[in-house]
Amino acid sequence: MSLHIHRSSDALPRLSLSDPGGSSAQVLLHGGQTVSWKNEHGEELLFASSKAAWKSAKAIRGGVSICFPQFGSLESSFHRSLRSRIWSLENYYSTLPSTTSSEQSSVDLIFRPTKEDMKMWPHSFELRLHVSLSPGKLTWIPRVKNIDNKAFAFTFALCNYLSVSDISEVRVEGLETLDYMDNLLQRKRSTEQADAITFDGEIDRVYLSTPSNIAVIDHEKKRTFVLRKEGLPDAVVWNPWEKMAKALPDLGDQDYKTMLYICSAAVENPIVLKPMEEWRGCQEISAVSSSYCSGQLDPRKVVHAFTSSPPQ
């Protein structure tokens, strides 16, 4: 495995991860955002807006980004600032046992707020992110440590824009029978009745107390994304569809057709940290070649796509 740091022509410094099998990933220091993940065939697995402002200080719509310390309607000016700030590179974690092997390439980033940041969110903390690439899988381990003299509460999400062939041909399985808050209906609480989530219009839901495994089945590409998470009990599913896509200045009018936004999140119940306490989450996404037909995928049957336990 290899790691390279470079400045691309779009002027945003980034870290490139690669493995001998040919897969690769790119992580920006700008916002700590993962903006590319390609499989061994060079196919891009993450979506990026056709209107992405790669040369500006604005956050990129796409890839995998961190939402902290507030999510959704609670979003703060500091959260928006965090996504466009430059993070620092750490060489290692003294408190995180090494999981590095010849089959894994990884990077550790850290963000500490400035005095100006603390005017927007008056808490002192360290936010770390470990990103690792291994064959067929990308892993994110975020950690938040309270280095303040008082407790604070926060919500958190890893927001994933997945690249799909045609959103109308995509199914999300693993969320059936669960309660969700519908953001299109003033966060009205409902229960999922369908055996899978399919898409024929705008959707914006927060599913509550979700299982550790969620499957996104792309029938046309015969590909299944399997999302595994820990410490992030909720899941957000969003697609703007045609009308809303045209209203978003940083999204192309037709981009909604080839994207699915799905988050691993802790939204319903904020996380509370006392001074010197630390929270840790984990998300793994694997891309599995599949020929599953509609309704035939049991996400529990693809657990083998992951290691038997997540990185510690």
C-alpha angles and dihedrals in degrees: 000000000000140000125204130183117206146147113243127208090266088066096236110125111233144177119232120208122192141170132207091252090066104256119129144180136195127211123191121220080212102093093340086268125163105221104172139032118171127183126225089278092056093251114149111237099184125070123232124186117255085229096051110148097222095170098049134080090244122111116265116241102227143039118058119315138173122246110200145187096359130021133207118335089007091057113140134207087249091058090054089048093049092059091058100041126104113250125209127243119240120197098210146345114246090199099040114083111234116257094173116132137158087274096055137068118190146170133201122213132184135196125195121183121244125222088263090053091052090057087065096040111014100212133102115226147142119234115196130184127193114194120186133180124205130161109302094352143081121196132196123192113185122189130188120195124191108223092167127103092241136051122261137188128219144166122226141196140177102214115207126195105195122197112235133176097232123351091214088063096050128102128193114206130187098054099079118129091014128128117247140180113235110216090192088063101046092275093303110180116238139157123245108246101177123089088233138004113257129176131238100136144002115322130183114167139152110212113206132221092000127183121262092251126058124173127210110196119200105192097188094052092037087228131133124199111206114199118198121184143175129193089016105090099174133065130207121207119190140165119164097207122203105310097045092041089060090051095054110087095205097048127077116240092245098034093098089072094066102037140075120189112206124164135199100217151168101210113130096054114034117225114245121206125189119209111300093006119129133209123206131193133179135204128180124183120190127185111218124189106233145167095199116157122221112293096004099100117098104190089212089066093062097054086109087074086078136056114266089257132015121254113281 
